[in-house]
Amino acid sequence: GTGSTIITSQLPLSTWHEVIGEPTFADAILDRIVHNAYRLELNGQSLRKTKTNGDGNAEN
């Protein structure tokens, strides 16, 4: 069957080769992850910053 996988990272895709360190492994991993993938790049302030109560603690 088919399934879905969600992968999140704070690292831009352009830095994964450097972080993985081994070009062959990086190519293999990225080829499998990125091929036919939907990519969403989120920009802007963290919602965690806007959801604090002023003393650095998150509101519940």
CHARMM internal coordinates of N, CA and C (Angstrom, degrees):
IC EDIT
DIST 1 N 1 CA 1.4364
DIST 1 CA 1 C 1.5199
ANGL 1 N 1 CA 1 C 110.54
DIST 1 C 2 N 1.2843
ANGL 1 CA 1 C 2 N 113.83
DIHE 1 N 1 CA 1 C 2 N -173.63
DIST 2 N 2 CA 1.4595
ANGL 1 C 2 N 2 CA 120.28
DIHE 1 CA 1 C 2 N 2 CA 178.59
DIST 2 CA 2 C 1.5121
ANGL 2 N 2 CA 2 C 109.35
DIHE 1 C 2 N 2 CA 2 C -115.52
DIST 2 C 3 N 1.2769
ANGL 2 CA 2 C 3 N 115.26
DIHE 2 N 2 CA 2 C 3 N 158.82
DIST 3 N 3 CA 1.4541
ANGL 2 C 3 N 3 CA 121.48
DIHE 2 CA 2 C 3 N 3 CA 179.21
DIST 3 CA 3 C 1.5104
ANGL 3 N 3 CA 3 C 109.38
DIHE 2 C 3 N 3 CA 3 C -151.46
DIST 3 C 4 N 1.2868
ANGL 3 CA 3 C 4 N 114.58
DIHE 3 N 3 CA 3 C 4 N 175.53
DIST 4 N 4 CA 1.4595
ANGL 3 C 4 N 4 CA 120.95
DIHE 3 CA 3 C 4 N 4 CA 179.69
DIST 4 CA 4 C 1.5139
ANGL 4 N 4 CA 4 C 109.68
DIHE 3 C 4 N 4 CA 4 C -119.44
DIST 4 C 5 N 1.3175
ANGL 4 CA 4 C 5 N 114.88
DIHE 4 N 4 CA 4 C 5 N 148.33
DIST 5 N 5 CA 1.4571
ANGL 4 C 5 N 5 CA 121.69
DIHE 4 CA 4 C 5 N 5 CA 176.89
DIST 5 CA 5 C 1.5186
ANGL 5 N 5 CA 5 C 107.98
DIHE 4 C 5 N 5 CA 5 C -132.60
DIST 5 C 6 N 1.3164
ANGL 5 CA 5 C 6 N 116.13
DIHE 5 N 5 CA 5 C 6 N 134.63
DIST 6 N 6 CA 1.4626
ANGL 5 C 6 N 6 CA 120.88
DIHE 5 CA 5 C 6 N 6 CA 175.27
DIST 6 CA 6 C 1.5217
ANGL 6 N 6 CA 6 C 107.73
DIHE 5 C 6 N 6 CA 6 C -113.54
DIST 6 C 7 N 1.3253
ANGL 6 CA 6 C 7 N 115.60
DIHE 6 N 6 CA 6 C 7 N 128.16
DIST 7 N 7 CA 1.4615
ANGL 6 C 7 N 7 CA 122.00
DIHE 6 CA 6 C 7 N 7 CA 177.14
DIST 7 CA 7 C 1.5191
ANGL 7 N 7 CA 7 C 107.07
DIHE 6 C 7 N 7 CA 7 C -122.00
DIST 7 C 8 N 1.3226
ANGL 7 CA 7 C 8 N 116.71
DIHE 7 N 7 CA 7 C 8 N 129.06
DIST 8 N 8 CA 1.4612
ANGL 7 C 8 N 8 CA 120.55
DIHE 7 CA 7 C 8 N 8 CA 177.15
DIST 8 CA 8 C 1.5241
ANGL 8 N 8 CA 8 C 109.17
DIHE 7 C 8 N 8 CA 8 C -118.85
DIST 8 C 9 N 1.3147
ANGL 8 CA 8 C 9 N 115.38
DIHE 8 N 8 CA 8 C 9 N 148.78
DIST 9 N 9 CA 1.4558
ANGL 8 C 9 N 9 CA 120.45
DIHE 8 CA 8 C 9 N 9 CA 179.69
DIST 9 CA 9 C 1.5187
ANGL 9 N 9 CA 9 C 109.42
DIHE 8 C 9 N 9 CA 9 C -154.79
DIST 9 C 10 N 1.3071
ANGL 9 CA 9 C 10 N 115.42
DIHE 9 N 9 CA 9 C 10 N 146.97
DIST 10 N 10 CA 1.4574
ANGL 9 C 10 N 10 CA 119.78
DIHE 9 CA 9 C 10 N 10 CA 173.14
DIST 10 CA 10 C 1.5277
ANGL 10 N 10 CA 10 C 110.55
DIHE 9 C 10 N 10 CA 10 C -88.58
DIST 10 C 11 N 1.3163
ANGL 10 CA 10 C 11 N 116.95
DIHE 10 N 10 CA 10 C 11 N -7.83
DIST 11 N 11 CA 1.4578
ANGL 10 C 11 N 11 CA 121.28
DIHE 10 CA 10 C 11 N 11 CA -179.72
DIST 11 CA 11 C 1.5196
ANGL 11 N 11 CA 11 C 110.39
DIHE 10 C 11 N 11 CA 11 C -91.09
DIST 11 C 12 N 1.3239
ANGL 11 CA 11 C 12 N 117.54
DIHE 11 N 11 CA 11 C 12 N 134.97
DIST 12 N 12 CA 1.4595
ANGL 11 C 12 N 12 CA 119.57
DIHE 11 CA 11 C 12 N 12 CA 174.19
DIST 12 CA 12 C 1.5256
ANGL 12 N 12 CA 12 C 110.23
DIHE 11 C 12 N 12 CA 12 C -64.28
DIST 12 C 13 N 1.3074
ANGL 12 CA 12 C 13 N 116.28
DIHE 12 N 12 CA 12 C 13 N 148.42
DIST 13 N 13 CA 1.4594
ANGL 12 C 13 N 13 CA 121.51
DIHE 12 CA 12 C 13 N 13 CA -179.51
DIST 13 CA 13 C 1.5302
ANGL 13 N 13 CA 13 C 111.53
DIHE 12 C 13 N 13 CA 13 C -55.91
DIST 13 C 14 N 1.3225
ANGL 13 CA 13 C 14 N 116.83
DIHE 13 N 13 CA 13 C 14 N -32.20
DIST 14 N 14 CA 1.4677
ANGL 13 C 14 N 14 CA 121.09
DIHE 13 CA 13 C 14 N 14 CA -178.17
DIST 14 CA 14 C 1.5289
ANGL 14 N 14 CA 14 C 113.12
DIHE 13 C 14 N 14 CA 14 C -65.76
DIST 14 C 15 N 1.3306
ANGL 14 CA 14 C 15 N 118.95
DIHE 14 N 14 CA 14 C 15 N -16.51
DIST 15 N 15 CA 1.4700
ANGL 14 C 15 N 15 CA 121.21
DIHE 14 CA 14 C 15 N 15 CA -179.19
DIST 15 CA 15 C 1.5282
ANGL 15 N 15 CA 15 C 113.49
DIHE 14 C 15 N 15 CA 15 C -100.42
DIST 15 C 16 N 1.3280
ANGL 15 CA 15 C 16 N 118.20
DIHE 15 N 15 CA 15 C 16 N -3.86
DIST 16 N 16 CA 1.4621
ANGL 15 C 16 N 16 CA 120.68
DIHE 15 CA 15 C 16 N 16 CA -175.39
DIST 16 CA 16 C 1.5248
ANGL 16 N 16 CA 16 C 112.57
DIHE 15 C 16 N 16 CA 16 C -62.37
DIST 16 C 17 N 1.3401
ANGL 16 CA 16 C 17 N 118.76
DIHE 16 N 16 CA 16 C 17 N -37.69
DIST 17 N 17 CA 1.4745
ANGL 16 C 17 N 17 CA 120.52
DIHE 16 CA 16 C 17 N 17 CA 178.56
DIST 17 CA 17 C 1.5272
ANGL 17 N 17 CA 17 C 110.39
DIHE 16 C 17 N 17 CA 17 C -59.42
DIST 17 C 18 N 1.3125
ANGL 17 CA 17 C 18 N 116.12
DIHE 17 N 17 CA 17 C 18 N -44.90
DIST 18 N 18 CA 1.4648
ANGL 17 C 18 N 18 CA 120.46
DIHE 17 CA 17 C 18 N 18 CA -179.64
DIST 18 CA 18 C 1.5314
ANGL 18 N 18 CA 18 C 110.82
DIHE 17 C 18 N 18 CA 18 C -65.27
DIST 18 C 19 N 1.3165
ANGL 18 CA 18 C 19 N 117.16
DIHE 18 N 18 CA 18 C 19 N -42.71
DIST 19 N 19 CA 1.4620
ANGL 18 C 19 N 19 CA 121.44
DIHE 18 CA 18 C 19 N 19 CA -177.89
DIST 19 CA 19 C 1.5277
ANGL 19 N 19 CA 19 C 111.17
DIHE 18 C 19 N 19 CA 19 C -68.78
DIST 19 C 20 N 1.3269
ANGL 19 CA 19 C 20 N 117.42
DIHE 19 N 19 CA 19 C 20 N -43.39
DIST 20 N 20 CA 1.4679
ANGL 19 C 20 N 20 CA 121.06
DIHE 19 CA 19 C 20 N 20 CA 179.51
DIST 20 CA 20 C 1.5213
ANGL 20 N 20 CA 20 C 109.99
DIHE 19 C 20 N 20 CA 20 C -66.57
DIST 20 C 21 N 1.3260
ANGL 20 CA 20 C 21 N 116.93
DIHE 20 N 20 CA 20 C 21 N -37.75
DIST 21 N 21 CA 1.4564
ANGL 20 C 21 N 21 CA 120.85
DIHE 20 CA 20 C 21 N 21 CA 172.05
DIST 21 CA 21 C 1.5141
ANGL 21 N 21 CA 21 C 116.20
DIHE 20 C 21 N 21 CA 21 C 90.08
DIST 21 C 22 N 1.2976
ANGL 21 CA 21 C 22 N 118.99
DIHE 21 N 21 CA 21 C 22 N -32.42
DIST 22 N 22 CA 1.4663
ANGL 21 C 22 N 22 CA 122.84
DIHE 21 CA 21 C 22 N 22 CA -179.29
DIST 22 CA 22 C 1.5277
ANGL 22 N 22 CA 22 C 107.88
DIHE 21 C 22 N 22 CA 22 C -108.96
DIST 22 C 23 N 1.3470
ANGL 22 CA 22 C 23 N 117.81
DIHE 22 N 22 CA 22 C 23 N 111.62
DIST 23 N 23 CA 1.4645
ANGL 22 C 23 N 23 CA 120.56
DIHE 22 CA 22 C 23 N 23 CA -174.31
DIST 23 CA 23 C 1.5301
ANGL 23 N 23 CA 23 C 114.70
DIHE 22 C 23 N 23 CA 23 C -56.00
DIST 23 C 24 N 1.3208
ANGL 23 CA 23 C 24 N 117.41
DIHE 23 N 23 CA 23 C 24 N -39.25
DIST 24 N 24 CA 1.4686
ANGL 23 C 24 N 24 CA 119.94
DIHE 23 CA 23 C 24 N 24 CA -178.96
DIST 24 CA 24 C 1.5219
ANGL 24 N 24 CA 24 C 110.81
DIHE 23 C 24 N 24 CA 24 C -65.58
DIST 24 C 25 N 1.3255
ANGL 24 CA 24 C 25 N 116.68
DIHE 24 N 24 CA 24 C 25 N -43.97
DIST 25 N 25 CA 1.4663
ANGL 24 C 25 N 25 CA 120.62
DIHE 24 CA 24 C 25 N 25 CA 178.02
DIST 25 CA 25 C 1.5265
ANGL 25 N 25 CA 25 C 110.56
DIHE 24 C 25 N 25 CA 25 C -64.75
DIST 25 C 26 N 1.3238
ANGL 25 CA 25 C 26 N 116.02
DIHE 25 N 25 CA 25 C 26 N -43.91
DIST 26 N 26 CA 1.4627
ANGL 25 C 26 N 26 CA 120.54
DIHE 25 CA 25 C 26 N 26 CA -179.42
DIST 26 CA 26 C 1.5255
ANGL 26 N 26 CA 26 C 110.86
DIHE 25 C 26 N 26 CA 26 C -60.46
DIST 26 C 27 N 1.3299
ANGL 26 CA 26 C 27 N 117.07
DIHE 26 N 26 CA 26 C 27 N -44.64
DIST 27 N 27 CA 1.4652
ANGL 26 C 27 N 27 CA 120.62
DIHE 26 CA 26 C 27 N 27 CA 178.23
DIST 27 CA 27 C 1.5239
ANGL 27 N 27 CA 27 C 111.35
DIHE 26 C 27 N 27 CA 27 C -60.63
DIST 27 C 28 N 1.3313
ANGL 27 CA 27 C 28 N 116.70
DIHE 27 N 27 CA 27 C 28 N -44.56
DIST 28 N 28 CA 1.4664
ANGL 27 C 28 N 28 CA 120.85
DIHE 27 CA 27 C 28 N 28 CA -178.89
DIST 28 CA 28 C 1.5291
ANGL 28 N 28 CA 28 C 111.23
DIHE 27 C 28 N 28 CA 28 C -64.45
DIST 28 C 29 N 1.3204
ANGL 28 CA 28 C 29 N 116.45
DIHE 28 N 28 CA 28 C 29 N -45.03
DIST 29 N 29 CA 1.4652
ANGL 28 C 29 N 29 CA 120.71
DIHE 28 CA 28 C 29 N 29 CA -179.38
DIST 29 CA 29 C 1.5213
ANGL 29 N 29 CA 29 C 110.69
DIHE 28 C 29 N 29 CA 29 C -64.35
DIST 29 C 30 N 1.3225
ANGL 29 CA 29 C 30 N 116.38
DIHE 29 N 29 CA 29 C 30 N -50.19
DIST 30 N 30 CA 1.4605
ANGL 29 C 30 N 30 CA 119.90
DIHE 29 CA 29 C 30 N 30 CA -177.03
DIST 30 CA 30 C 1.5226
ANGL 30 N 30 CA 30 C 112.12
DIHE 29 C 30 N 30 CA 30 C -65.88
DIST 30 C 31 N 1.3362
ANGL 30 CA 30 C 31 N 117.18
DIHE 30 N 30 CA 30 C 31 N -36.26
DIST 31 N 31 CA 1.4568
ANGL 30 C 31 N 31 CA 120.40
DIHE 30 CA 30 C 31 N 31 CA 178.55
DIST 31 CA 31 C 1.5201
ANGL 31 N 31 CA 31 C 110.52
DIHE 30 C 31 N 31 CA 31 C -60.36
DIST 31 C 32 N 1.3129
ANGL 31 CA 31 C 32 N 117.09
DIHE 31 N 31 CA 31 C 32 N -42.57
DIST 32 N 32 CA 1.4633
ANGL 31 C 32 N 32 CA 121.07
DIHE 31 CA 31 C 32 N 32 CA -178.71
DIST 32 CA 32 C 1.5277
ANGL 32 N 32 CA 32 C 112.49
DIHE 31 C 32 N 32 CA 32 C -74.09
DIST 32 C 33 N 1.3158
ANGL 32 CA 32 C 33 N 116.78
DIHE 32 N 32 CA 32 C 33 N -33.80
DIST 33 N 33 CA 1.4615
ANGL 32 C 33 N 33 CA 120.03
DIHE 32 CA 32 C 33 N 33 CA -177.89
DIST 33 CA 33 C 1.5273
ANGL 33 N 33 CA 33 C 111.76
DIHE 32 C 33 N 33 CA 33 C -79.51
DIST 33 C 34 N 1.3126
ANGL 33 CA 33 C 34 N 117.44
DIHE 33 N 33 CA 33 C 34 N -44.61
DIST 34 N 34 CA 1.4618
ANGL 33 C 34 N 34 CA 121.50
DIHE 33 CA 33 C 34 N 34 CA -170.25
DIST 34 CA 34 C 1.5301
ANGL 34 N 34 CA 34 C 112.99
DIHE 33 C 34 N 34 CA 34 C -83.46
DIST 34 C 35 N 1.3253
ANGL 34 CA 34 C 35 N 118.05
DIHE 34 N 34 CA 34 C 35 N -28.45
DIST 35 N 35 CA 1.4643
ANGL 34 C 35 N 35 CA 121.37
DIHE 34 CA 34 C 35 N 35 CA -178.11
DIST 35 CA 35 C 1.5303
ANGL 35 N 35 CA 35 C 109.86
DIHE 34 C 35 N 35 CA 35 C -61.43
DIST 35 C 36 N 1.3147
ANGL 35 CA 35 C 36 N 117.42
DIHE 35 N 35 CA 35 C 36 N 125.47
DIST 36 N 36 CA 1.4721
ANGL 35 C 36 N 36 CA 124.34
DIHE 35 CA 35 C 36 N 36 CA -179.21
DIST 36 CA 36 C 1.5272
ANGL 36 N 36 CA 36 C 113.38
DIHE 35 C 36 N 36 CA 36 C 59.44
DIST 36 C 37 N 1.3155
ANGL 36 CA 36 C 37 N 117.52
DIHE 36 N 36 CA 36 C 37 N 29.19
DIST 37 N 37 CA 1.4642
ANGL 36 C 37 N 37 CA 121.03
DIHE 36 CA 36 C 37 N 37 CA -178.40
DIST 37 CA 37 C 1.5249
ANGL 37 N 37 CA 37 C 110.73
DIHE 36 C 37 N 37 CA 37 C -100.02
DIST 37 C 38 N 1.3085
ANGL 37 CA 37 C 38 N 115.38
DIHE 37 N 37 CA 37 C 38 N 154.29
DIST 38 N 38 CA 1.4573
ANGL 37 C 38 N 38 CA 122.24
DIHE 37 CA 37 C 38 N 38 CA 168.39
DIST 38 CA 38 C 1.5164
ANGL 38 N 38 CA 38 C 106.26
DIHE 37 C 38 N 38 CA 38 C -97.50
DIST 38 C 39 N 1.3310
ANGL 38 CA 38 C 39 N 116.13
DIHE 38 N 38 CA 38 C 39 N 127.76
DIST 39 N 39 CA 1.4662
ANGL 38 C 39 N 39 CA 119.96
DIHE 38 CA 38 C 39 N 39 CA 179.40
DIST 39 CA 39 C 1.5169
ANGL 39 N 39 CA 39 C 109.30
DIHE 38 C 39 N 39 CA 39 C -114.08
DIST 39 C 40 N 1.3094
ANGL 39 CA 39 C 40 N 115.43
DIHE 39 N 39 CA 39 C 40 N 131.49
DIST 40 N 40 CA 1.4587
ANGL 39 C 40 N 40 CA 122.04
DIHE 39 CA 39 C 40 N 40 CA 175.79
DIST 40 CA 40 C 1.5168
ANGL 40 N 40 CA 40 C 107.81
DIHE 39 C 40 N 40 CA 40 C -120.08
DIST 40 C 41 N 1.3131
ANGL 40 CA 40 C 41 N 116.16
DIHE 40 N 40 CA 40 C 41 N 118.45
DIST 41 N 41 CA 1.4555
ANGL 40 C 41 N 41 CA 120.37
DIHE 40 CA 40 C 41 N 41 CA 177.68
DIST 41 CA 41 C 1.5205
ANGL 41 N 41 CA 41 C 107.72
DIHE 40 C 41 N 41 CA 41 C -106.36
DIST 41 C 42 N 1.3156
ANGL 41 CA 41 C 42 N 115.75
DIHE 41 N 41 CA 41 C 42 N 117.00
DIST 42 N 42 CA 1.4572
ANGL 41 C 42 N 42 CA 121.28
DIHE 41 CA 41 C 42 N 42 CA -178.36
DIST 42 CA 42 C 1.5214
ANGL 42 N 42 CA 42 C 109.63
DIHE 41 C 42 N 42 CA 42 C -95.46
DIST 42 C 43 N 1.2999
ANGL 42 CA 42 C 43 N 115.93
DIHE 42 N 42 CA 42 C 43 N 133.13
DIST 43 N 43 CA 1.4601
ANGL 42 C 43 N 43 CA 121.95
DIHE 42 CA 42 C 43 N 43 CA 178.98
DIST 43 CA 43 C 1.5182
ANGL 43 N 43 CA 43 C 108.81
DIHE 42 C 43 N 43 CA 43 C -124.70
DIST 43 C 44 N 1.3045
ANGL 43 CA 43 C 44 N 115.97
DIHE 43 N 43 CA 43 C 44 N 158.10
DIST 44 N 44 CA 1.4570
ANGL 43 C 44 N 44 CA 119.82
DIHE 43 CA 43 C 44 N 44 CA 176.57
DIST 44 CA 44 C 1.5147
ANGL 44 N 44 CA 44 C 111.92
DIHE 43 C 44 N 44 CA 44 C 112.45
DIST 44 C 45 N 1.3184
ANGL 44 CA 44 C 45 N 114.44
DIHE 44 N 44 CA 44 C 45 N -175.21
DIST 45 N 45 CA 1.4587
ANGL 44 C 45 N 45 CA 121.73
DIHE 44 CA 44 C 45 N 45 CA -178.19
DIST 45 CA 45 C 1.5225
ANGL 45 N 45 CA 45 C 111.09
DIHE 44 C 45 N 45 CA 45 C -69.58
DIST 45 C 46 N 1.3053
ANGL 45 CA 45 C 46 N 115.43
DIHE 45 N 45 CA 45 C 46 N 149.60
DIST 46 N 46 CA 1.4558
ANGL 45 C 46 N 46 CA 121.73
DIHE 45 CA 45 C 46 N 46 CA 175.39
DIST 46 CA 46 C 1.5225
ANGL 46 N 46 CA 46 C 109.62
DIHE 45 C 46 N 46 CA 46 C -70.15
DIST 46 C 47 N 1.3118
ANGL 46 CA 46 C 47 N 116.87
DIHE 46 N 46 CA 46 C 47 N 139.76
DIST 47 N 47 CA 1.4633
ANGL 46 C 47 N 47 CA 120.14
DIHE 46 CA 46 C 47 N 47 CA 175.27
DIST 47 CA 47 C 1.5125
ANGL 47 N 47 CA 47 C 111.04
DIHE 46 C 47 N 47 CA 47 C -67.78
DIST 47 C 48 N 1.3098
ANGL 47 CA 47 C 48 N 117.66
DIHE 47 N 47 CA 47 C 48 N -23.36
DIST 48 N 48 CA 1.4617
ANGL 47 C 48 N 48 CA 120.66
DIHE 47 CA 47 C 48 N 48 CA 177.40
DIST 48 CA 48 C 1.5228
ANGL 48 N 48 CA 48 C 110.98
DIHE 47 C 48 N 48 CA 48 C -60.74
DIST 48 C 49 N 1.3342
ANGL 48 CA 48 C 49 N 116.92
DIHE 48 N 48 CA 48 C 49 N -36.23
DIST 49 N 49 CA 1.4607
ANGL 48 C 49 N 49 CA 120.47
DIHE 48 CA 48 C 49 N 49 CA 179.46
DIST 49 CA 49 C 1.5213
ANGL 49 N 49 CA 49 C 111.04
DIHE 48 C 49 N 49 CA 49 C -67.72
DIST 49 C 50 N 1.3169
ANGL 49 CA 49 C 50 N 117.50
DIHE 49 N 49 CA 49 C 50 N -37.05
DIST 50 N 50 CA 1.4603
ANGL 49 C 50 N 50 CA 120.23
DIHE 49 CA 49 C 50 N 50 CA -177.45
DIST 50 CA 50 C 1.5184
ANGL 50 N 50 CA 50 C 112.52
DIHE 49 C 50 N 50 CA 50 C -81.63
DIST 50 C 51 N 1.3175
ANGL 50 CA 50 C 51 N 118.29
DIHE 50 N 50 CA 50 C 51 N -13.97
DIST 51 N 51 CA 1.4694
ANGL 50 C 51 N 51 CA 122.17
DIHE 50 CA 50 C 51 N 51 CA -177.78
DIST 51 CA 51 C 1.5236
ANGL 51 N 51 CA 51 C 112.94
DIHE 50 C 51 N 51 CA 51 C -100.71
DIST 51 C 52 N 1.3276
ANGL 51 CA 51 C 52 N 118.97
DIHE 51 N 51 CA 51 C 52 N 15.80
DIST 52 N 52 CA 1.4628
ANGL 51 C 52 N 52 CA 120.38
DIHE 51 CA 51 C 52 N 52 CA 178.30
DIST 52 CA 52 C 1.5177
ANGL 52 N 52 CA 52 C 109.80
DIHE 51 C 52 N 52 CA 52 C -93.42
DIST 52 C 53 N 1.3271
ANGL 52 CA 52 C 53 N 115.90
DIHE 52 N 52 CA 52 C 53 N 158.77
DIST 53 N 53 CA 1.4627
ANGL 52 C 53 N 53 CA 120.47
DIHE 52 CA 52 C 53 N 53 CA -176.49
DIST 53 CA 53 C 1.5264
ANGL 53 N 53 CA 53 C 113.36
DIHE 52 C 53 N 53 CA 53 C -97.03
DIST 53 C 54 N 1.3214
ANGL 53 CA 53 C 54 N 117.39
DIHE 53 N 53 CA 53 C 54 N 17.67
DIST 54 N 54 CA 1.4551
ANGL 53 C 54 N 54 CA 120.42
DIHE 53 CA 53 C 54 N 54 CA 175.63
DIST 54 CA 54 C 1.5115
ANGL 54 N 54 CA 54 C 114.06
DIHE 53 C 54 N 54 CA 54 C 102.22
DIST 54 C 55 N 1.3359
ANGL 54 CA 54 C 55 N 118.12
DIHE 54 N 54 CA 54 C 55 N -27.82
DIST 55 N 55 CA 1.4662
ANGL 54 C 55 N 55 CA 120.09
DIHE 54 CA 54 C 55 N 55 CA 179.31
DIST 55 CA 55 C 1.5284
ANGL 55 N 55 CA 55 C 111.75
DIHE 54 C 55 N 55 CA 55 C -100.90
DIST 55 C 56 N 1.3436
ANGL 55 CA 55 C 56 N 116.03
DIHE 55 N 55 CA 55 C 56 N 14.36
DIST 56 N 56 CA 1.4561
ANGL 55 C 56 N 56 CA 120.07
DIHE 55 CA 55 C 56 N 56 CA 178.95
DIST 56 CA 56 C 1.5107
ANGL 56 N 56 CA 56 C 114.19
DIHE 55 C 56 N 56 CA 56 C 88.59
DIST 56 C 57 N 1.3266
ANGL 56 CA 56 C 57 N 116.92
DIHE 56 N 56 CA 56 C 57 N -4.85
DIST 57 N 57 CA 1.4609
ANGL 56 C 57 N 57 CA 120.75
DIHE 56 CA 56 C 57 N 57 CA 179.10
DIST 57 CA 57 C 1.5201
ANGL 57 N 57 CA 57 C 110.08
DIHE 56 C 57 N 57 CA 57 C -96.55
DIST 57 C 58 N 1.3055
ANGL 57 CA 57 C 58 N 115.80
DIHE 57 N 57 CA 57 C 58 N 139.89
DIST 58 N 58 CA 1.4558
ANGL 57 C 58 N 58 CA 120.48
DIHE 57 CA 57 C 58 N 58 CA -179.82
DIST 58 CA 58 C 1.5165
ANGL 58 N 58 CA 58 C 110.59
DIHE 57 C 58 N 58 CA 58 C -71.63
DIST 58 C 59 N 1.3288
ANGL 58 CA 58 C 59 N 114.55
DIHE 58 N 58 CA 58 C 59 N 143.54
DIST 59 N 59 CA 1.4591
ANGL 58 C 59 N 59 CA 119.59
DIHE 58 CA 58 C 59 N 59 CA 174.78
DIST 59 CA 59 C 1.5178
ANGL 59 N 59 CA 59 C 108.74
DIHE 58 C 59 N 59 CA 59 C -77.87
DIST 59 C 60 N 1.3020
ANGL 59 CA 59 C 60 N 116.96
DIHE 59 N 59 CA 59 C 60 N 146.22
DIST 60 N 60 CA 1.4691
ANGL 59 C 60 N 60 CA 120.73
DIHE 59 CA 59 C 60 N 60 CA 177.16
DIST 60 CA 60 C 1.4969
ANGL 60 N 60 CA 60 C 110.55
DIHE 59 C 60 N 60 CA 60 C -105.85
END
COOR INIT
IC SEED 1 N 1 CA 1 C
IC BUILD
